[in-house]
Amino acid sequence: MKTKNKKKWLYVLIGIALLIFFCHFQNNSIVISEYTIGSDKIPESFDKYKIVQLSDLHSKSFGNDQSKLVKKVSKIEPDSIVFTGDLIDSDRYDEKSSLVLMERLVQIAPVYYVTGNHEWWSGNFDTLQDKLTGIGVQVMRNTTEEITIGTDQIIMIGIDDPAYLGESYEERDKTEENIKHSIGENEGEDNFQILLSHRPELFSLYDEYGFDLVFSGHAHGGQFRIPYLGGLIAPNQGFFPKYTSGMHKSDRTTMIVNRGLGNSIIPIRVFNRPEIVVVTLSSVGK
């Protein structure tokens, strides 16, 4: 009887150890997802131009001074890095790890950043913005940047998350205002246009304005991913959301949804490892 009890507790301990390892792996082992985007609007000088997208860090650390994350990004050798919101977490505000990451990323490539809802919910964005700008991050708040190689260029557009208006706002309407403010008179621009916007659920709006490529985050991959079905739940999309991960295409617009790096309200990921996205541009038909 005693031998059976010992075996029982041994199996329980092994099960607990395996569960702890599984959870740690799922939440700390970074996966790299790669995509190629081809367009006849991409100049030849931008052929094989490499963009790394990060999103939804929520102040999480990957090694001392973000060494594990930075090492992976550095090995990719990106031409630019985009960060699509929720750099910090509003409920556990600790900007140190987030700023350390940005300090190290700007040494690799130009960094373009837009806000997520958590920056605004924290109530600390004004001071955070000053620090990011001081580091050398290009904080994009309903603004447009021209990325130039020689005489060729592509357009980077970054918009604020609408959460700065508080709870009583129409997300789609305000986002459209931000888009209009960003593009100004450049609507229908012939150059290849990239939009940075935190929220993927507004894909139809981005398509209306004909952006060629959109980077977004926010959905955390659906938090718990069910094999062959996708994410279980996402903010602003509810259960079994449509836009949680990967590439989504319409006739004119391609949207990449990053599953993010950290967690917030739900503190654990399942079958949904932290993600670095790499997009390589391809000049087509030149």
N, C-alpha and C positions, 0 to 999 in steps of 0.2 A: 504493500500500500504506500509506504514511504517513497519507494522508488518511483511509483507512478506519479505521485505528487511532485517529486523533484523534476521529473520529465515535463510535467504540465507547466510548471513555473519556468522551466528553461525555454519551452516553446513560446510562452508569453513574453519573456524578456527578449527573445530573438525577434518576435513579431514587433515589439515596441521599438527595438533598435532599427529594424528595417523600415518602419514607418517614419521614424525621425530622419533617417538617411534619405528616404524618398522625398519628404517635405523639404529638407535642406537643399537637395539637388534641384527640385522643381523651382525653388525660389531664388537660387543663387548661381546656377550654372547657365551662363549666357549662350544663347544660340544666335547665329548670324544667318539672316535671310537675304538672298540676293535676287535682284530683278534687273532686267534690261528693258529700257524704254526707247523705242525707235520712233523717229519722226522726221519728215522732210523739212520741218522748221528748225531742226537742230543743225547749226553750222558745222562744217567739217572740222573746224578747230576745236569743237566741243565733243567730237567723237571720242568715246571712251572716258569722258569726263565722269568722275566718280563722286557721288554724294552719299554721305553717311547720315542716316536719320536716327536720332535718339528721342525718347519721349517718356513722360510720366516717371521720373526718377523718384519723386516723393521723398527726397532727402536720404535715400538708401545709399549705403556704402558697399563697394565691391573691393575689398582689400584696403590696406593702408593707403591713404591719399588716393583712393579710387584706382589703385595700380592695376587691378585685373581688367577693369573696364577700359582704361586708357591704353593698356598694352594691346588689347584686341583692336581698338580703333586705329591705333598707330600702325599696326601690321597691314591694315587695309589700304593705307596711303591715300586717303580721300583728298579730293580737290576742294571740297567744302563740306561743312557739317551743319545740319539743321536740327534744331531742338524744338519740338512741337508741344510745349506746355507742361505744366505741373512739375516744374523743377523741384519745388518744395512741397511739403504737406501742411495744410492749414491746421490740422488737429495736433500735429507733433512738430511744430515749427522749429527747425534747426537748419540754418542756411549754410553752416560750415562745410559739410560734405558736398553740397551742391556747388558752392563757390570754388572749392578745391577742384572739382571736376572741370568747371568752366575754365579755370586758370590753366589747367593742363591741356585742355582741348584746343584753346586758341594758339598754342604752340605747335599744333599739328596742322591746322588749316583754318581758314576763316569760319567763324561760327555765327549762324543766323538763328535768332531765337524769337518765339512768340509766346504770349502768355496762355496759361490754362485757367480753369476756374479756381484752382487752389491758390494761385498767386493772389487773386482778388479776395478770396475768402479769408486769407491770412491777415489782411489789413496792413501788411508790411511791404507792399509792392514798391512804393515810392523809394524807400531806402534800398531795397533789393535791386531795383533798376539802376540806381546810381552806382552800386557796387559792380554790377554786371558791365555797365558801360565803362567803368574805370578799368576793368580787367581787359577790355578789348572786344567784348561780345557785341555784335550788331543787334541791338534790341529793336525789333520791327513792330511798330505800333501803327497799323493802317498805313504802311509806307511801302515804297517800291525801291529796289536796288537793281542797278544794271551790273551784271557780271560779265566782264569783258576779257576776251583773249584776242590780241591784235586789234583788228577792226570789227570783229564779230562780237555779238553779245546775246545773252539770254536774260530774261527778266525774273527776279525773285520778288514776290509780293508776300507780305506778312500782315496778318490782321489780329487784333485783340480778341480774346475770348469775351463774349457778351456778359459774363458773370459780374463784371464791374458795375453793372446797373442794379445789382441786388436781385431779389427774388421776383419782383414784379416787372418783368420785361418779356417781350416777344423775341425769343432767341433768333428765329429766322429773319425777322424784320431788322433787328439790330445788326446782325451779321451782314445782311445785304447793304445796309448803310456803310458799314466798315469797308466792304469790298468797293463800293462806289467811291468812297473817300480815297482808297488806296490807289485805284487805277486812274482816277481823274479822267483826263481826256485820252487815255491810252486804251480805252475799251476797244476790243477787236484788234489789238496790236498784232502785227505780223510776226514779231519775235516769239520764240518759244517761251511760254509763261508758266512759272512754277508758283503755286500758292501754298503757304504755310498757314494752316488753320487747325486748331485743337480738335474740333468736333467733326467726326466722320458722318454723323447722321444727317448732315446737311448736303450730302453729295449731289442731290438734284439741283440745289442752288448753285453749287460750284459749276455744274454742267451747264446751267443756263448762261453763265458768263464765259463759257468756253475756255476755261483754264486747261492747259495741256496736261499738267501734272499737279496733283495735290498730295501733300503730306499731312497726315493727321494722326491723332492718338486717342486719348480719353477713354476708350472702351476697355482697356486692360485685357484685351484678348477674350473678353467674356468671362474672365476670372477663372472659371472652371471649364475646361474645354472637353467636350464629349467627342471621342473619336468618330469621324465620318459625319458628325452633325455640326460641330463648331462650338462657339461660346454659349454659356448658359445665361448670363445676365450682364447688362452693361448700362451705365448711367444714360438717361435720356432715351434709351431704346427698350428697356424692360427685359423680359425673358426671351430667350432664343433670338437675340438681336441679329440684324442683317450685316452690320458693318463692325466687325471686331478684329479682323486680321487680314493681311494679304492685299492682293490687287483686285480692284473693282473698276470696271470699264464701261463707258458709254460710247457713243459714236465719236465724241470729241474729247472726252476727259478720262484720264486714268487717275485713280486715287489709290494711294498706298496707306494702309492703316497699320501703324506700329503697335504691337501688343504691350509695349512699355517695359520698364525696368523694375519699378517698385510696386508697393501696395498701399492702399489707404484704408477705407472703411472696412473692407474685407481683407484680413491680414495674410492670406495664403493663396497661392496659385496651385492648380492641379492640371497636369498635362499642358502647361502653359508657361514655358520657361521665359525668363527675361530676354528681350530681343534687341539686337542691333540690325537695322535695315541698311542694305547697301543697294543703291540704284546706279546703274551705269547707263549713261546716255549714248545713243547710237544715231549717227547721222545717216539718214535713209534717202536714197534717190537723188543724191547730189551729183 
